[in-house]
Amino acid sequence: MAVSIAIESPLQDEVKTLVEALDAHLAPLAPAEFNFGLDIDEMAASDTTVFVARNGDGLAVGVGALKDIGLFQSQHLGEIKRMYTDPAVRGQRIGVKLLDAIETRARALGIERLVLETGVGEGLAAAVRLYQNHGFTECGVVLDYPESDYSRFFEKKLSA
């Protein structure tokens, strides 16, 4: 399947639908206070770049975002947020393409380290494999997230 990835506004019905599907997927996996996703308005903020994957028919089938944290502990830090691929097209490397686009943008912004928080358990096993296969390694708690049994944290250094 031909897929294109582009920077787009999250304030579109198709993107909102993908984010709602992600929220529905995550809701049973952890208590609400341990779901840390950006809402649509936060995704539209100037410090966040939203990437939308579209199939050959132009339908949105995936989303991912890069939040530019700025200087944090003497490093320019970026956080990956709201990664989701429509279940109907999983296994077609859309997540890889989204991560590639996010990483390219992060490098262009001078971000030195990418971090992310994800949940635990079988419901997120594919996401964890995606991050690990893309060069992310597990690390300790990042940013201001609480330490908990519901979160795993990953990082990828982009600079030597």
WOMOKA-V93571 format. One record per residue. N is the residue number from 1. RES is the residue in three letters. PHI is phi in whole degrees, 0 to 359 (* if undefined). PSI is psi in whole degrees, -180 to 180 (none if undefined). Layout:
BEGIN
n=N res=RES phi=PHI psi=PSI
n=N res=RES phi=PHI psi=PSI
END
This chain:
BEGIN
n=1 res=MET phi=* psi=130
n=2 res=ALA phi=286 psi=130
n=3 res=VAL phi=229 psi=135
n=4 res=SER phi=246 psi=147
n=5 res=ILE phi=241 psi=130
n=6 res=ALA phi=216 psi=154
n=7 res=ILE phi=284 psi=127
n=8 res=GLU phi=218 psi=166
n=9 res=SER phi=286 psi=140
n=10 res=PRO phi=283 psi=-7
n=11 res=LEU phi=274 psi=45
n=12 res=GLN phi=238 psi=147
n=13 res=ASP phi=302 psi=-41
n=14 res=GLU phi=297 psi=-40
n=15 res=VAL phi=290 psi=-43
n=16 res=LYS phi=302 psi=-40
n=17 res=THR phi=297 psi=-42
n=18 res=LEU phi=296 psi=-42
n=19 res=VAL phi=294 psi=-39
n=20 res=GLU phi=297 psi=-39
n=21 res=ALA phi=294 psi=-40
n=22 res=LEU phi=298 psi=-47
n=23 res=ASP phi=301 psi=-41
n=24 res=ALA phi=295 psi=-37
n=25 res=HIS phi=293 psi=-41
n=26 res=LEU phi=282 psi=-29
n=27 res=ALA phi=308 psi=-46
n=28 res=PRO phi=281 psi=-4
n=29 res=LEU phi=271 psi=-18
n=30 res=ALA phi=200 psi=156
n=31 res=PRO phi=301 psi=152
n=32 res=ALA phi=307 psi=-37
n=33 res=GLU phi=290 psi=-8
n=34 res=PHE phi=248 psi=16
n=35 res=ASN phi=257 psi=117
n=36 res=PHE phi=247 psi=27
n=37 res=GLY phi=290 psi=148
n=38 res=LEU phi=287 psi=144
n=39 res=ASP phi=276 psi=175
n=40 res=ILE phi=302 psi=-43
n=41 res=ASP phi=296 psi=-40
n=42 res=GLU phi=294 psi=-36
n=43 res=MET phi=294 psi=-26
n=44 res=ALA phi=275 psi=-1
n=45 res=ALA phi=293 psi=158
n=46 res=SER phi=293 psi=-20
n=47 res=ASP phi=271 psi=4
n=48 res=THR phi=235 psi=133
n=49 res=THR phi=250 psi=126
n=50 res=VAL phi=254 psi=131
n=51 res=PHE phi=249 psi=133
n=52 res=VAL phi=240 psi=131
n=53 res=ALA phi=266 psi=130
n=54 res=ARG phi=236 psi=140
n=55 res=ASN phi=280 psi=-179
n=56 res=GLY phi=299 psi=-22
n=57 res=ASP phi=269 psi=1
n=58 res=GLY phi=85 psi=8
n=59 res=LEU phi=277 psi=137
n=60 res=ALA phi=290 psi=123
n=61 res=VAL phi=237 psi=-3
n=62 res=GLY phi=196 psi=158
n=63 res=VAL phi=212 psi=152
n=64 res=GLY phi=200 psi=155
n=65 res=ALA phi=223 psi=152
n=66 res=LEU phi=241 psi=119
n=67 res=LYS phi=258 psi=122
n=68 res=ASP phi=276 psi=105
n=69 res=ILE phi=285 psi=-29
n=70 res=GLY phi=88 psi=-157
n=71 res=LEU phi=286 psi=124
n=72 res=PHE phi=219 psi=118
n=73 res=GLN phi=51 psi=49
n=74 res=SER phi=67 psi=20
n=75 res=GLN phi=225 psi=142
n=76 res=HIS phi=281 psi=116
n=77 res=LEU phi=246 psi=142
n=78 res=GLY phi=233 psi=148
n=79 res=GLU phi=238 psi=132
n=80 res=ILE phi=275 psi=130
n=81 res=LYS phi=227 psi=156
n=82 res=ARG phi=55 psi=38
n=83 res=MET phi=287 psi=127
n=84 res=TYR phi=200 psi=139
n=85 res=THR phi=235 psi=136
n=86 res=ASP phi=306 psi=128
n=87 res=PRO phi=306 psi=-29
n=88 res=ALA phi=294 psi=-18
n=89 res=VAL phi=238 psi=14
n=90 res=ARG phi=295 psi=152
n=91 res=GLY phi=89 psi=3
n=92 res=GLN phi=251 psi=19
n=93 res=ARG phi=67 psi=24
n=94 res=ILE phi=292 psi=-41
n=95 res=GLY phi=301 psi=-41
n=96 res=VAL phi=299 psi=-45
n=97 res=LYS phi=296 psi=-40
n=98 res=LEU phi=296 psi=-46
n=99 res=LEU phi=297 psi=-40
n=100 res=ASP phi=301 psi=-46
n=101 res=ALA phi=296 psi=-42
n=102 res=ILE phi=297 psi=-46
n=103 res=GLU phi=296 psi=-41
n=104 res=THR phi=300 psi=-46
n=105 res=ARG phi=296 psi=-43
n=106 res=ALA phi=301 psi=-45
n=107 res=ARG phi=297 psi=-41
n=108 res=ALA phi=297 psi=-31
n=109 res=LEU phi=276 psi=-5
n=110 res=GLY phi=81 psi=16
n=111 res=ILE phi=291 psi=133
n=112 res=GLU phi=263 psi=-23
n=113 res=ARG phi=212 psi=130
n=114 res=LEU phi=259 psi=140
n=115 res=VAL phi=229 psi=162
n=116 res=LEU phi=202 psi=154
n=117 res=GLU phi=244 psi=135
n=118 res=THR phi=221 psi=170
n=119 res=GLY phi=275 psi=-175
n=120 res=VAL phi=244 psi=167
n=121 res=GLY phi=99 psi=171
n=122 res=GLU phi=299 psi=-31
n=123 res=GLY phi=296 psi=-16
n=124 res=LEU phi=237 psi=12
n=125 res=ALA phi=299 psi=-41
n=126 res=ALA phi=295 psi=-39
n=127 res=ALA phi=296 psi=-44
n=128 res=VAL phi=299 psi=-43
n=129 res=ARG phi=299 psi=-42
n=130 res=LEU phi=303 psi=-50
n=131 res=TYR phi=296 psi=-45
n=132 res=GLN phi=297 psi=-42
n=133 res=ASN phi=292 psi=-18
n=134 res=HIS phi=263 psi=11
n=135 res=GLY phi=93 psi=9
n=136 res=PHE phi=276 psi=143
n=137 res=THR phi=239 psi=148
n=138 res=GLU phi=293 psi=143
n=139 res=CYS phi=218 psi=-179
n=140 res=GLY phi=284 psi=-177
n=141 res=VAL phi=305 psi=138
n=142 res=VAL phi=243 psi=158
n=143 res=LEU phi=51 psi=-135
n=144 res=ASP phi=252 psi=23
n=145 res=TYR phi=291 psi=147
n=146 res=PRO phi=281 psi=151
n=147 res=GLU phi=284 psi=133
n=148 res=SER phi=201 psi=170
n=149 res=ASP phi=278 psi=1
n=150 res=TYR phi=259 psi=-6
n=151 res=SER phi=234 psi=148
n=152 res=ARG phi=232 psi=147
n=153 res=PHE phi=236 psi=141
n=154 res=PHE phi=227 psi=156
n=155 res=GLU phi=218 psi=158
n=156 res=LYS phi=215 psi=122
n=157 res=LYS phi=277 psi=131
n=158 res=LEU phi=258 psi=-11
n=159 res=SER phi=240 psi=156
n=160 res=ALA phi=286 psi=none
END
